[in-house]
């Protein structure tokens, strides 16, 4: 076994930042390995199966940025301790420098602001490194370095997004990226539904198995039929799914009678997929078939059985609907859960395996839900998001990115009771303005990437039952939040070439 040991300053930091227990280590393939965290006064120890060098990733408070996951540079096991604050500052600066160099070689014009911030980060890191015998001074200057590096990262990615978007629009306007929105309930009964076509090209019909088949042998297609009919009448492209979601609330209650019986579960799931695709074949342009596979212990299915079922559903869908785009979706794509989880393949390797199996899969979906508990991911910054997209692009399939961003951290009576917004992770307590600001950065970055084929806002409104608290574009009273106005402006912007001199 290997162990990485880190000095914490001040010594009571584990009490002030309990999320330190979420620390994990990745190897060269960026996949988290199995590990456990031990916290003592002034000390963090990460025990792991491997002794190879790796990068520690840990939630860490950064002034102005909340408590995002920050990464060290590559570290090796050693007898003496590392200074965690210093190593995180070193790791973040290293990431910014490497990304700046890569993008500069691609022709990016690096803003002067980035150079100034990088210089500030370097100077403070040098002070921190040379102050090992003065822990308080080392911690203070490391924090200043980290803050400057995070500011540089944000400015760098914002400039990259703007320049890349401009180049793409100069060669192809409108941008081919599809903008979609998840539909809620019967569209005719929803006050805000008519506004969707002003912003979105497509509607996502939610074909949740537990809602369509709450009783064995009976199907309730009324709501899905209404959503499909409404989209087609409004001139919106229809996307649909997921058909099979490995989440307790999305699985019919009666299916639990066969918990652990793979053959019966497989038979029931495949039959539901067959019926659904047959019913809507020719009306749907993209099937989101399976979501959250091999990430949760559910129905007593092993990791291998969940993967086998996923592969079979892709094959069945391709046979039934050979001309429609097929997608498999993944949540928590940074895979931090693998450090202590039961399953160990991970979303990146599973996506790659499905792509290589030549099943007819057409794309990979990534659900981005930062700052949420349960099915959400811990907060990251724009640079980490950009690197994640580039990593999954190596699978060599188009990406379909779905977003859930909160507009409040208060209780949401219509949301899943097991999911909440973790306000401490955010730069400030989430509100509608913060939701709009994050949409402006994260959605724009995803759209700028040429391998991202579609972007879906997962929840249209907050009135109907939904998964993520306060992630809708419309309030319970049907009025629009600021994020909707930004998306409206964004669609207009990506639908025409940039004006001369526009950035």
C-alpha positions in Angstrom: 0.0 0.0 0.0 1.0 3.6 -0.6 0.4 6.6 1.5 0.6 10.3 0.8 1.1 12.5 3.9 0.3 16.2 4.1 0.8 18.9 6.7 -2.3 21.0 7.4 -2.1 24.6 8.5 -3.8 25.5 10.8 -3.9 22.2 12.6 -7.7 22.4 13.2 -8.4 22.6 9.4 -10.3 19.3 9.3 -12.9 20.8 11.6 -13.2 24.0 9.5 -13.2 22.1 6.2 -14.9 18.7 6.8 -14.9 18.0 3.0 -11.2 17.2 3.2 -12.5 13.6 3.7 -13.5 13.6 0.1 -9.9 13.7 -1.1 -8.8 11.1 -3.7 -5.8 10.3 -5.9 -5.7 9.7 -9.6 -3.0 8.1 -11.7 -1.7 8.8 -15.2 -5.1 7.9 -16.7 -6.8 10.5 -14.5 -9.0 7.8 -13.0 -9.4 7.8 -9.2 -8.0 4.7 -7.5 -9.3 3.1 -4.4 -8.2 5.1 -1.3 -9.1 6.2 2.2 -8.5 9.4 4.0 -7.2 9.7 7.6 -7.4 13.1 9.3 -5.4 14.0 12.4 -4.8 17.4 13.9 -2.4 19.1 11.5 -2.2 16.0 9.2 -4.0 14.4 6.2 -3.0 10.9 5.1 -4.3 9.3 2.0 -3.9 5.5 2.0 -4.2 3.8 -1.3 -3.7 0.4 -3.0 -1.1 1.7 -5.5 2.4 3.0 -4.7 2.7 4.8 -8.1 3.0 8.5 -8.3 -0.4 10.3 -8.4 -2.2 13.6 -8.0 -4.3 14.4 -4.9 -7.6 16.1 -5.5 -9.3 17.7 -2.6 -12.1 20.3 -1.8 -10.2 23.4 -0.7 -11.4 26.9 0.2 -10.2 29.5 -2.2 -11.1 33.2 -1.6 -13.7 34.3 -4.2 -14.1 30.8 -5.6 -15.9 28.9 -2.8 -14.6 25.4 -2.0 -13.8 23.8 -5.4 -11.8 20.6 -5.9 -8.1 21.6 -6.3 -5.4 19.2 -7.5 -1.7 18.9 -6.6 1.0 18.2 -9.2 2.1 14.6 -9.5 3.5 13.4 -6.2 5.4 10.2 -5.1 5.2 8.5 -1.7 7.9 9.6 0.7 8.6 9.4 4.4 8.4 13.1 5.0 5.1 15.1 4.8 4.1 17.5 2.0 2.6 20.9 2.8 -0.9 20.5 1.4 -1.6 24.2 0.8 1.7 24.7 -1.0 1.2 21.6 -3.1 -2.2 22.6 -4.2 -0.9 26.1 -5.1 1.9 24.4 -7.1 -0.5 22.0 -8.8 -3.0 24.7 -9.9 -0.3 27.0 -11.2 1.2 24.0 -13.1 -2.2 23.3 -14.7 -2.6 26.9 -15.8 0.9 27.1 -17.3 0.5 23.8 -19.2 -2.9 24.8 -20.6 -1.7 28.2 -21.5 1.2 26.7 -23.4 -1.0 24.2 -25.2 -3.6 26.8 -26.3 -0.9 29.3 -27.3 0.5 26.7 -29.7 -3.0 26.4 -31.1 -3.1 30.1 -31.8 -4.8 31.5 -28.7 -4.0 35.1 -27.9 -3.3 35.0 -24.2 -4.7 38.1 -22.4 -2.3 40.4 -20.5 -4.5 39.8 -17.4 -3.5 36.1 -17.4 0.2 36.9 -17.6 -0.1 39.4 -14.7 -2.0 36.9 -12.5 0.4 34.0 -13.4 3.3 36.3 -12.3 1.5 37.0 -9.0 0.9 33.3 -8.5 4.6 32.4 -9.2 5.9 35.1 -6.8 3.6 33.9 -3.9 4.4 30.3 -4.6 8.1 31.0 -4.3 7.5 32.7 -0.9 5.4 29.7 0.2 8.0 27.1 -0.8 10.8 28.9 1.0 8.8 29.2 4.2 8.4 25.6 5.2 9.7 26.4 8.7 7.1 29.1 9.0 3.8 27.2 8.5 1.5 30.2 8.9 3.5 32.3 6.4 3.6 29.3 4.0 -0.1 28.8 4.2 -0.9 32.5 3.7 1.3 33.0 0.7 0.1 29.6 -0.8 -3.5 30.9 -0.5 -2.5 34.1 -2.4 -0.8 32.0 -5.1 -3.8 29.7 -5.4 -6.2 32.6 -5.6 -4.2 34.2 -8.4 -3.9 30.9 -10.3 -7.7 30.4 -10.0 -8.3 33.9 -11.3 -5.8 33.3 -14.1 -7.5 30.0 -15.0 -10.9 31.7 -15.2 -9.6 34.5 -17.4 -7.8 32.1 -19.6 -10.8 29.9 -20.3 -13.1 32.8 -20.7 -10.8 34.2 -23.4 -10.4 30.8 -25.0 -14.1 30.4 -25.2 -14.6 33.8 -26.8 -11.8 33.3 -29.4 -12.8 29.7 -30.3 -16.5 30.7 -30.6 -15.6 33.6 -32.9 -13.5 31.4 -35.1 -16.2 28.7 -35.4 -18.9 31.3 -36.2 -16.7 32.8 -38.9 -16.6 29.5 -40.7 -20.0 28.1 -39.8 -22.9 30.2 -38.7 -25.3 29.3 -37.2 -23.4 27.0 -34.9 -24.5 23.4 -35.4 -24.7 22.7 -31.7 -28.2 21.7 -30.7 -29.8 23.5 -27.7 -32.4 21.4 -25.9 -34.5 21.7 -22.8 -36.0 19.0 -20.6 -39.8 19.0 -20.7 -42.0 18.9 -17.6 -45.5 17.4 -17.5 -48.1 18.2 -20.2 -46.7 21.1 -22.2 -50.1 22.7 -22.9 -50.7 22.9 -19.1 -47.3 24.6 -18.5 -47.4 28.4 -18.8 -43.8 28.7 -19.9 -43.7 26.0 -22.6 -44.5 28.3 -25.5 -41.4 30.4 -24.7 -39.1 27.4 -25.2 -39.0 27.7 -29.0 -37.6 31.2 -28.6 -34.4 29.7 -27.2 -34.2 26.0 -27.9 -33.9 23.9 -31.0 -35.2 20.7 -29.3 -37.2 19.3 -26.4 -36.1 16.4 -24.3 -39.0 14.0 -23.6 -38.6 12.3 -20.3 -39.4 8.6 -20.8 -39.0 7.6 -17.2 -39.7 3.9 -16.7 -41.2 4.3 -13.2 -43.6 7.0 -14.5 -44.7 5.1 -17.6 -45.0 1.7 -15.9 -45.9 2.3 -12.3 -47.9 -1.0 -12.3 -46.6 -4.2 -13.9 -48.1 -4.9 -17.3 -49.7 -1.4 -17.6 -48.3 1.6 -19.5 -49.1 5.3 -19.2 -48.0 7.0 -22.4 -50.3 10.1 -22.1 -47.7 12.5 -20.9 -44.9 11.3 -23.2 -47.3 11.3 -26.2 -48.3 14.9 -25.4 -44.7 16.0 -25.1 -43.8 14.4 -28.5 -46.8 15.8 -30.2 -46.2 19.3 -28.8 -42.6 19.4 -29.8 -43.4 18.4 -33.4 -46.2 20.9 -33.6 -43.9 23.7 -32.3 -41.2 22.7 -34.8 -38.8 21.5 -32.1 -36.5 18.5 -32.7 -37.5 15.6 -30.3 -34.8 13.9 -28.2 -35.9 11.4 -25.6 -34.7 9.5 -22.5 -33.1 8.1 -20.6 -35.1 4.9 -21.1 -33.2 3.0 -18.4 -31.8 5.0 -15.5 -29.9 3.2 -12.8 -31.4 5.3 -10.0 -33.9 4.1 -7.4 -36.6 6.7 -8.2 -36.4 5.9 -11.9 -36.9 2.2 -11.5 -40.6 0.9 -11.1 -41.3 -0.3 -7.6 -42.6 -3.7 -8.8 -39.2 -4.5 -10.5 -37.6 -4.7 -7.0 -39.4 -8.0 -6.6 -36.7 -9.5 -8.9 -33.8 -7.8 -7.1 -30.6 -9.8 -7.8 -32.3 -11.8 -10.7 -30.3 -10.5 -13.7 -32.1 -12.5 -16.3 -35.6 -11.3 -15.3 -34.5 -7.6 -14.9 -32.8 -7.8 -18.3 -35.9 -9.2 -19.9 -38.2 -6.5 -18.4 -35.8 -3.7 -19.3 -35.3 -4.8 -22.9 -39.0 -5.3 -23.3 -39.7 -1.7 -22.1 -37.0 -0.3 -24.4 -38.5 -2.3 -27.4 -42.0 -1.0 -26.7 -40.9 2.6 -26.2 -38.7 2.8 -29.4 -41.4 1.1 -31.4 -44.0 3.6 -30.3 -41.9 6.7 -31.1 -39.7 5.4 -33.9 -39.5 8.0 -36.7 -40.4 10.9 -34.3 -37.3 11.0 -32.2 -33.9 12.2 -33.5 -31.8 11.0 -30.6 -32.4 8.3 -28.0 -30.7 8.7 -24.6 -30.8 5.0 -23.8 -29.1 4.4 -20.5 -28.0 6.7 -17.7 -25.8 6.2 -14.6 -24.6 2.7 -15.5 -22.0 0.9 -13.4 -21.9 3.7 -10.8 -24.5 2.7 -8.2 -25.4 -0.5 -6.3 -29.0 -1.0 -7.5 -31.3 -4.0 -7.9 -28.5 -6.2 -6.7 -26.8 -6.0 -10.1 -23.1 -6.3 -10.3 -20.9 -3.9 -12.3 -20.5 -6.5 -15.0 -24.3 -7.1 -15.2 -25.1 -3.4 -15.5 -22.5 -3.1 -18.3 -23.9 -6.1 -20.1 -27.4 -4.7 -19.9 -26.3 -1.4 -21.2 -24.6 -3.0 -24.2 -27.6 -5.1 -25.0 -30.0 -2.1 -24.9 -27.8 -0.3 -27.3 -27.8 -3.3 -29.6 -31.6 -3.6 -29.4 -32.1 0.1 -30.1 -29.8 0.0 -33.1 -31.7 -3.0 -34.5 -35.1 -1.4 -34.0 -34.2 2.2 -35.1 -31.1 2.0 -37.3 -31.1 5.6 -38.4 -31.5 7.4 -35.1 -28.6 8.8 -33.0 -28.0 6.6 -29.8 -26.5 8.0 -26.6 -25.4 6.6 -23.3 -25.2 9.1 -20.5 -23.0 9.4 -17.4 -23.3 11.4 -14.2 -20.5 12.6 -11.9 -18.0 12.3 -14.8 -15.0 13.3 -12.7 -15.7 9.9 -11.0 -14.6 11.0 -7.5 -16.9 8.3 -6.1 -14.6 5.6 -7.4 -12.1 6.2 -4.5 -14.6 4.6 -2.1 -17.2 3.1 -4.4 -18.0 -0.5 -5.1 -17.5 -0.3 -8.8 -14.1 0.4 -10.4 -14.4 0.7 -14.2 -15.4 4.4 -14.2 -17.4 6.5 -16.8 -14.4 7.3 -19.0 -13.3 3.7 -19.4 -16.9 2.4 -19.8 -17.6 5.0 -22.5 -14.4 4.0 -24.3 -15.3 0.2 -24.0 -18.8 0.8 -25.4 -17.4 2.9 -28.3 -14.8 0.2 -29.1 -17.4 -2.6 -29.0 -19.0 -1.3 -32.2 -22.5 -1.6 -30.9 -23.8 1.3 -33.0 -23.4 3.9 -30.2 -23.5 7.4 -31.7 -22.6 9.6 -28.7 -21.6 10.0 -25.1 -23.7 12.1 -22.7 -22.2 13.9 -19.6 -24.5 15.2 -16.9 -22.9 18.3 -15.3 -24.5 19.1 -11.9 -21.9 21.0 -9.8 -22.4 21.7 -6.2 -25.2 19.1 -5.7 -25.1 16.1 -3.3 -25.9 12.5 -4.4 -26.0 12.4 -8.2 -24.2 15.7 -8.5 -20.5 16.4 -8.5 -18.4 18.5 -6.2 -17.7 22.0 -7.5 -14.9 22.5 -10.1 -13.7 25.5 -12.0 -13.9 26.3 -15.7 -10.4 24.9 -16.5 -11.3 21.6 -14.9 -14.5 21.5 -16.9 -12.6 22.2 -20.2 -10.1 19.5 -19.4 -12.9 17.0 -18.7 -14.5 17.7 -22.0 -11.2 17.3 -23.8 -10.6 14.0 -22.0 -14.0 12.5 -23.0 -13.4 13.7 -26.5 -10.6 11.1 -26.8 -13.4 8.4 -26.9 -13.9 9.8 -30.4 -17.7 10.1 -30.2 -19.7 13.3 -30.2 -20.5 14.6 -26.7 -23.9 15.6 -25.4 -23.7 17.8 -22.3 -26.6 18.3 -19.9 -26.6 21.0 -17.2 -28.3 21.4 -13.8 -27.3 24.6 -12.1 -29.0 25.8 -8.9 -30.7 29.2 -8.4 -31.1 28.8 -4.7 -29.9 26.7 -1.8 -33.2 26.7 0.0 -35.4 23.6 0.4 -37.3 22.7 -2.8 -40.5 20.7 -2.1 -40.8 19.5 -5.6 -37.2 18.1 -5.8 -35.9 14.7 -4.9 -35.6 14.8 -1.1 -32.2 13.0 -1.2 -30.6 15.7 -3.2 -29.6 19.1 -1.9 -27.5 22.1 -2.9 -24.3 22.3 -0.9 -24.0 26.0 -0.4 -20.6 25.9 1.1 -19.1 24.8 -2.2 -20.2 27.9 -4.1 -18.4 31.3 -4.2 -21.5 32.8 -2.6 -24.9 31.4 -1.6 -26.6 30.3 -4.9 -29.2 32.6 -6.3 -30.7 33.3 -9.7 -27.9 35.7 -10.6 -25.3 33.1 -9.8 -27.1 30.5 -11.9 -27.1 32.9 -14.8 -23.4 33.7 -14.4 -22.4 30.0 -14.3 -24.6 29.3 -17.3 -22.9 32.1 -19.2 -19.5 30.5 -18.6 -20.2 26.8 -18.6 -22.7 26.6 -21.4 -20.7 28.9 -23.6 -17.6 26.8 -23.1 -19.3 23.6 -24.0 -20.8 25.1 -27.1 -17.4 26.4 -28.2 -16.0 22.8 -28.3 -16.5 21.5 -31.8 -17.0 17.9 -30.6 -20.0 18.9 -28.4 -23.0 18.1 -30.5 -25.8 19.1 -28.1 -26.4 21.0 -24.9 -29.5 20.3 -22.7 -30.8 22.3 -19.8 -32.2 19.4 -17.8 -35.1 21.1 -16.1 -37.5 23.6 -17.7 -39.2 24.7 -14.6 -39.5 24.3 -10.8 -43.2 23.8 -10.6 -43.5 20.1 -11.5 -41.7 17.3 -9.6 -38.0 17.2 -10.6 -34.7 15.8 -9.6 -32.4 18.8 -8.9 -33.5 21.5 -6.5 -34.0 24.9 -8.1 -32.4 23.9 -11.4 -35.2 25.1 -13.6 -35.2 28.1 -15.9 -38.7 29.1 -14.7 -39.9 29.8 -11.2 -42.9 27.9 -9.8 -45.2 30.8 -10.8 -44.1 30.4 -14.4 -41.9 33.5 -14.7 -38.5 33.3 -16.3 -35.2 33.4 -14.3 -32.3 35.5 -15.6 -30.6 32.4 -17.0 -33.4 32.1 -19.6 -32.8 35.6 -20.8 -29.1 34.8 -21.1 -29.8 31.7 -23.1 -32.1 33.7 -25.4 -29.3 36.1 -26.1 -26.8 33.3 -26.5 -28.9 31.6 -29.2 -29.1 34.8 -31.1 -25.3 35.2 -30.8 -24.5 31.7 -32.1 -26.9 32.0 -35.0 -25.0 34.7 -36.9 -21.3 35.5 -37.8 -19.6 37.9 -35.4 -19.5 41.5 -36.3 -16.1 42.9 -37.3 -14.1 43.6 -34.2 -16.5 41.6 -32.0 -14.8 39.3 -29.5 
